[in-house]
Amino acid sequence: MAKIKILTISTSGLEKKDGISSILIDCYKYFDKEKYALHIAAFGQCDTSLLNEFMHIGIKPQYLPSRKDETIKYIVALHKLYKSERYDALYVHGSSAIMSIELMIAWCSNCKVRIVHSHSTMCEHKKADKILRPLFYKLYTKGVACSIRAGEWLFAKKNGRADYIIARNGRDITTYKFDIKKRTYMRNKLGISDEKFAIGHVGNFYRVKNHVFIIKVFEEIVKLNPDARLYLIGSGELEKEIIDLVNALQLMDIVFFMGAASNVPDLLQAMDVMLLPSFYEGLPLSVVEWQIAGLPCVISDKISSECAYTELVHFKSLKDGYLSWAEEILRLGDKRSERENGANTYATLAMQNGYDIETTANTIQQLLEEVCS
């Protein structure tokens, strides 16, 4: 029997590992490769190690010109790719109706199954999104969202109804579950003594993640607790700007830029509290991981409340100010001793709430089997 051939496109690209690419890699590990032939669009600059991860699990990259810088060449090349590969389905990931570019090419190429996966509750290019919405609603055939708010943002107006399914941002629960031995090892490795208070953030350096706010909050924390340390995990275009800010505030000795770390589950073991003051998010993968690891976290109330499936998540308004955030983070730091006792509970809650990656993979496979049959 012929395999179902699927082209996956992440509109955020594969220049560096992010939430979408992480989910795709972990999800596709569980796909039946005897049933599906999986390709992924690699446009513009791509991270070689990231591409190797996809290829290692049997996903074939298809190289294309830059979507952003060579849009016309990208469109032409994508159209040629459809003609040569004759895909059964397009599976495109993003946050706006600008995905109409990929949907239109698929439609013109007679690809009858065009699935869109929403990963956010807002987008940067609002004018383009608004203009393309009517076309977008006509072009996609099935919607998937990481949360209800992400689904309502992108799909709710099609035919006057919410036409999408939920596929949670699942994780490998055993990898992130809290382990006291791992914690001790990682804190020793990072040079974090028992009295130090380790605050963490996971996210690439983009405007939406609000890193300036993180640094300003940390400045207030240090005034209240000189033993505090900040660990920023990620990379991106604004990293130098944040390094300059840290230097200007004379915090360089106690703020650590960890880069695009491959050992995030291990690094989380060493942290005490996590911080995420994003301007907007769909259902952030990082917050799911933090809860599995038993980490209390303070996050922006602009983030979907669906990500909070435990009492570990504390929402705050960005209008509350730096000092208020600092005080909340320090208050949560007093509860560090409770983490080990709740390890099994947090792992179970993740499973019960659908945040196991195998559950996510099965949801997507069932959808593909239904719509491609």
Residue, then its C-alpha position, 0 to 999 in steps of 0.5 A: m500500500a502506498k504511503i501517505k505523503i505529507l509536507t510539513i512547513s513551520t513558518s518560523g523556519l528551521e534556523k534554530k530550534d524553537g517550540i514548534s520544531s521541538i514538538l514536531i521532532d518529538c511528535y514524529k518519533y511516534f509516527d508509523k513510518e510504514k504508513y507515512a512518508l514525512h517531508i519538512a520544508a527547510f527554507g532559507q538558513c537552517d540549523t544543521s544539527l536541527l536538520n540532522e535531528f529530523m533526518h535521524i527520525g526518518i523525516k526528509p528535508q526539502y530545501l527551498p529559498s528563504r520565505k522572508d527574503e526571497t518570497i517569489k523564489y520560495i513560492v515558485a520552488l514550493h509550487k515545483l516541489y508540489k508538482s514533483e512530489r504530489y503530496d497527499a497533505l500539507y501540514v503547516h504550522g504558524s500563527s496567522a492567515i499569512m499561511s495562506i501563501e502555503l495553502m494557496i500553492a497546495w490548492c493550486s497543486n490539487c492537494k486536497v488536504r490542507i491542515v493548519h496548526s495554530h501555535s499562538t493567540m496573536c501575530e506580529h503582522k496584523k494588517a497582512d493577517k486581517i487582509l488574508r483572513p477571508l482567503f485563509y478561511k476558504l483555503y484550509t480544510k482542517g484546523v489544529a490548535c495547541s489550546i482553545r485560545a489559539g484555536e479561537w484566534l485563528f479558526a473561530k470565524k470559519n463558517g461561523r463556527a470553531d472548526y478545529i481540534i486540540a492537540r496539546n503541546g505534549r512532552d516526554i514526561t519521564t525526561y522532565k520529571f524531577d529527580i533530586k540526584k540530577r538536581t544535585y549533579m546539575r547544581n554542582k556542574l553549574g556552580i550553584s551552591d545550596e544558598k543560591f536562588a536560581i531563576g530560569h527562563v527558556g525562550n529565544f531572544y525575540r520581542v514577544k518573550n519580553h527579555v527586557f522585562i526579565i532583566k528589570v525584574f531580576e534587578e529588583i530581585v537582587k536588591l532583595n536577595p543578593d544570592a539570586r542568579l538568573y539563567l537565560i536559555g535560548s538564542g536569537e536576534l536580540e541576544k546582544e541587546i540584552i547582554d548590553l542591558v545586563n552590562a549597563l546594569q552591572l549584573m553580568d556576574i550573576v546573569f548567565f546566557m546559556g545559549a541554545a542548550s540541548n540539555v534543557p530537561d537537565l538544566l531545569q532540575a537545577m532551577d528554583v523558579m521560572l519566569l515568562p513575561s511574554f506579550y502573548e503566547g498560545l500554549p507555551l511548551s516551556v510552561v508545560e515542561w516546568q510543571i512536569a519538573g515541579l517548578p513554580c513559575v510566574i508568567s504573564d496573564k497574556i498567556s493562555s490560562e490553559c497552560a496551567y494544569t497545576e497550582l505551580v503556575h502564577f499569572k501576573s499582569l505586566k502592568d504590576g511592575y518589576l518590584s511586584w513580580a520580584e516579590e512574587i518570585l521570591r515568595l515562590g522560592d520559599k517553597r523549594s522543599e515541596r518539589e521532591n515530594g510532588a514529583n510523581t504527582y506532577a508527572t501524573l497530572a501532565m499525563q491526565n491533562g493530555y501533555d504526554i507527547e505520545t498522546t499528541a502524536n496519536t491525535i495527529q495521526q488519527l486526524l491525518e488518517e481520517v482526512c487522507s483516507 
